[in-house]
Amino acid sequence: MALNSVTRKSNQGRDIKYLNKDFSQFRENLIEYAKTYFPKTYTDFNESSPGMMFIEMASYVGDVLSYYVDDSLKESFMLYAEDKKNVLALSEYLGYKPKVTSPAITKLAVYQLVPKIGNGDTIRPDSKYYLRIKEGMVVESTEGTSFRTTELVDFNVEDDREITVYETDGLNQPTKYLVKKFVNVISAELRTVEISFGTPQQFSKIDLAEDNIIDIYDVRDSNGNRWYKVPYLAQEMVYVDYATSEQTDKDLLQFKDSVPNILKVIKTSRRFTTRINEDNTTTVVFGGGSQTNDETLIPNFKNVGLGLNNSIDRLGASFDPSNFLKTKSYGQAPSNTTLTVSYLVGGGVTSNVQSGTITRIDNIEFDEDTSFFTTAEQSAYREVQNSVACDNEEPATGGKGADTIEEIRENALANFGSQNRAVTRKDYQVRALSLPPKFGGVAKAYCAPDGELDNNSPASILSSEDSLEEFTSLVQSLRDKDLTEQAVKNEVTKFLANKKSAVSEKNNPFAINLYILGYNSNKNLTTLNRAVKENLKTYLSEYRLLTDGINIINGFIINVGVDFEIRIYGGYNKRQVLTRVTSELKNYFNTDNWTFNMPINISEVELLIAGVEGVQSVPKCEIINKCLGNYSSNSYNISEATKGKMVYPSLDPSIFEVKFPNKDIRGRVV
């Protein structure tokens, strides 16, 4: 018989209240219970009687127990927990790692001098003196806050590189150039600790006593093997980036200048995770398995049913299908080795510094090969190295202390809601845009189910990759036939319809089309090369749902121009007013402000022009398509796409861009 059944039977016929919560309720109900069921046994309920002492002691115990039951229940819910230890445990359960400190971040301008090469019109910076500064250059602000670079500074790469004349000779010819590059820096110092391990122990721990640890930077054993940080020990697949080289990927080596790193996913047993303690210190936790891989015990897709003499044949065995998805070891436990743990410390509110204060270089290392230099060139190269200087043109911001209990609570609930997975369209777009820059930059992203946008374009768009050659050939043949304008339109319409039909036949209802675009060195929109797409494919593979297929496709660029006329009030300089209007339009059509499928509101443009001081009226404001030559090869019929002073984009994922603002925005005063 169940325990509660026995309790009910023994209490049968007696009125017992289970709603008592505090001392007074327990005391009152115990007195009432004694009077009801023991009227002749005990009748002295005086405050000083021995019986009342026992009743009040029982009430006291009941009150304490009731409090701890309520408190334990409350502390088990993230919304109501107040004890920091419980909040940390619940946040870890929900998959959120609290921050004990956050570093200040800014862009650092790094300068170097480069001697000239050539004479006359061929004078230019000598590219063999361009430096490569390794990640981890240590710089310091005037207040004493230490910063370090988070990536390689390669002056050979043209992106964001600025070159100015630094020194000239008597003939006003350049002799030295000043070259500037930008690099991200964070307020952090690198610390290292060595820990020795003997016999393997399950879930070995390393306690790092400092309370301002930003992150674990690197962990290596005495054999040089790297240990990888994972969000939880059951995860055995980790991201690893390699420098783009012939050894890494010979096929993608051609994209080295724009994509310096290749992202790959590897499987490893050497992994660890971190936990934040109540006093804001950090504990590093390693796996619970031995060096022996347990794939011989658990079926693996690579070893089931191979049929080879030296392979494992488990086709005749029965097993739980979920065993394919887990491992009992949870990673390798370090044994008979010494681990060198490098970690970053710093951050906090005091790490936020003003612009122009990070000027001192404390430590710098170069990635160089000077074996081909002559003695004189090596001396010049050392002078170039000594010329390196730095400065922050923007203030360093973002530094803050440890998360408060309320911040941990809210961040953990938000993290649990997202599940670190890409589910909605916005999830995929955000994940694509968050691809780390060293793997290639995605400037614009748009996501749609495969087939949703086909055969719906309000005007003609041609993909430069898929259809340009065919379309050019078609146009040439139509010219040779000397057809009428209507006949040409009919042939072009037929060609586009066939193209759309061919695409629609390939639609996969379970796939997602992710349209992406990037920037070139002039910050104009461009399609991304295959190296970036491979990195993005690898990056998204750890976030996408199992049933989701992702087609990474180039988005469409529609280059446009603006042609306007204005009337101005008397007393204003025509050229100055026209210059101000052009400047406003350049800001309005800045590519950063535009996204996929964003229409152009002509009324808004006219209102912007009319708002410039000196403008009386706007007689004309026209959007025109720019195509071929130095522009995108995508053709678009602006007049057909304009409805009620709104220029709608094609339903094929496209984005409007004013590529050359200085000549594509044209205006005149009438």
Residue, then its C-alpha position, 0 to 999 in steps of 0.5 A: m500500500a502506498l504511503n499516502s494511502v496509509t496516512r489518509k487511513s490513519n487520519q480518517g475522521r480527523d480534520i487536519k489542515y495542510l495550509n499552515k505556513d507560519f508560526s502563528q497558524f501552526r500554533e493556533n491549529l495545534i491548540e485547536y487540534a488538541k481541544t478537539y481530539f484530546p479535550k480530557t487529556y490536556t486542558d491547560f493552554n496557559e502561556s506558561s504551561p509545559g504543554m504550550m512550550f511543546i506546542e510552540m516548539a512544534s510550531y517553530v519547527g513547522d515554520v522553519l521547515s515551511y520556509y525552507v520548502d518555499d525557498s528551495l522551490k523558489e530557488s529552483f526557478m530561474l525567474y525567482a532565484e536570488d542565490k547567485k550560486n543557484v542562478l549560475a547553476l540554472s544558467e548553465y543548465l539553460g546553456y548560457k555562460p555568464k561573463v565575469t568581465s567584458p573587454a573594451i573593443t576598438k579599431l587601432a590604426v597601425y602605421q609603417l613607413v615604406p621606401k619608394i621604388g621606380n622613377g618619374d611616373t612609375i614611383r610607388p611604394d616598394s611592396k616588398y617592405y610591407l610588413r606582416i604583424k602577428e596577432g597578439m601585438v600588445v599596445e598600451s594607452t596613456e592610462g596604462t590599460s593594456f590592449r592586444t590585437t585579435e588578428l594578423v595585420d598584413f599591409n600587403v592586403e589592399d582592404d582598408r589600406e591607406i597610402t600617403v606621401y610621407e617624405t619628398d626630395g628636392l624635386n618634390q618626388p616621394t621618397k617615403y610613403l606612410v601606409k595605414k591599416f586598421v586592426n581590431v584590439i581588445s583590452a586584455e592581457l595574456r596570462t599562462v599557467e602550467i598544470s601537471f597531471g598524473t594518472p587519468q581522473q574523470f572530469s579533472k578540473i583546473d581552478l583559475a583564481e583570477d576573477n577577471i578572466i575574459d576567455i581561455y585563449d589556448v590549451r596545449d599539452s607537453n606533446g604540443n597537442r591542442w585542446y579545444k573549448v566546447p560549450y558542453l563536453a558531449q560536443e565532439m565537433v569543433y571549428v578550426d581555422y587554417a591559414t589559406s595555403e596550398q597545404t590547406d586547400k590548393d583549390l581555394l588558394q587563389f582567394k588568399d588575398s580576400v579570404p585569409n583563413i579557411l574554416k573547417v570542422i574536426k572531430t576531437s577527443r581533446r576538449f574542455t569546457t569552462r564554468i563560472n564560480e560564485d566568486n567570479t573565478t573560472t574552472v576548466v573542466f576536462g572530459g571523463g574518458s581515457q585515451t582509448n576511443d570508444e568507437t570500438l564499443i559504439p557503432n559509427f557510420k564509418n565502421v558499420g558494415l564495411g565488410l573488410n577483414n580488419s573492420i568491425d562488422r555489426l550488421g548482424a547486431s542490434f543496437d539503440p539507434s541513438n548510440f550513433l549520436k553520443t559517446k560515453s567518454y565525454g572527451q579525453a581526460p588528461s594524463n601523464t602530461t603538463l597542460t599549458v593554459s593561456y587565458l586573457v584577463g582584463g576588461g571592466v569599465t576602466s578599460n574604456v579609454q578615449s580616442g588618441t590614447i592607445t599609442r605605445i607598442d609594448n610587444i610586436e612580432f613579425d611574420e617575415d622572410t628576409s632571406f632574399f634581402t641583400t645586406a642593404e635591404q635588410s638594414a632598410y627593412r629593420e628601419v621599416q620595422n622600427s617605424v611602426a606606430c599606432d593610434n586609436e581614432e575611435p574611443a574604446t568602448g564595451g568594457k563592463g564588469a561581471d554580469t549581475i544576477e538580473e542580467i544572467r537571468e535575462n540572458a539565460l532565458a533569451n539563450f534558451g529561447s534561441q537554442n543556439r540554432a537557426v530556425t527562422r529566416k532571420d536566424y539564418q540571415v543573422r548567422a550569415l552576417s556574423l561569419p567572422p571577418k577572417f573567413g570572408g565578409v558577408a555584407k548583405a544576406y536574405c533568406a527564403p524557402d526554395g521556389e518561393l520567389d520564382n516566376n514572380s519578378p515584376a521586371s526582368i533581371l538576368s543573373s550575370e553568372d547563369s544567363l549573361e552569355e546566353f542573353t548576349s548571344l540572343v541579343q546579337s542574333l536578334r540584331d542580325k535578323d533586323l526584327t521589329e521592337q515588338a518581336v525583340k521584346n517577345e523573344v526576350t520574354k520567351f527567353l526569360a520564361n524558359k529560364k524561370s521554368a528551368v529554375s522552378e523544376k529544380n525547386n526543393p520544398f525542404a531547402i532554403n535559399l540564402y542569398i548573399l553579397g559582399y563588399n569589394s575593396n571600394k566598398n561596392l557590392t559584389t558577389l562572393n567567391r567560392a572560398v567565402k561560400e565554403n567557409l559559410k557552408t561550414y559555419l552554418s552546418e553547426y547551426r542548421l536543423l537536420t532536415d534543412g538544406i541550404n542553397i548559398i546563392n549570389g544575390f542580385i545587384i541593381n545599379v541605379g542613378v538619380d537624375f534631378e532638377i531643383r529650383i532655388y530661392g533668390g540670394y542663394n549660390k546655385r553651386q553651393v545648394l546643388t553640392r549640399v543636395t548631392s551630399e544629402l543624396k549620397n548619404y541617403f543612398n549609402t550602401d550601408n543603409w540598404t538591404f535586400n528587397m528594399p524599395i526606393n521611395i521617390s517621394e521621400v527622396e524629393l522631400l529630402i531634396a526639398g528640405v535642403e536650405g535654399v531649395q524652392s521646389v523639385p520639378k524632377c526626380e528620376i531613378i534610372n537603371k545603370c547596366l553593363g560596363n563597370y556596372s552590374s550586368n543585371s538589367y531592370n526595367i525601372s518604369e515598369a517597377t514604379k508604382g505610385k512613386m515607389v520603385y519596387p525591387s524584383l521579387d528575385p532577391s535584389i538590392f539597389e546600389v548607387k555604385f559611383p555616387n559622384k557621377d551617378i547622382r546628377g542634378r541641375v538648377v532650373 
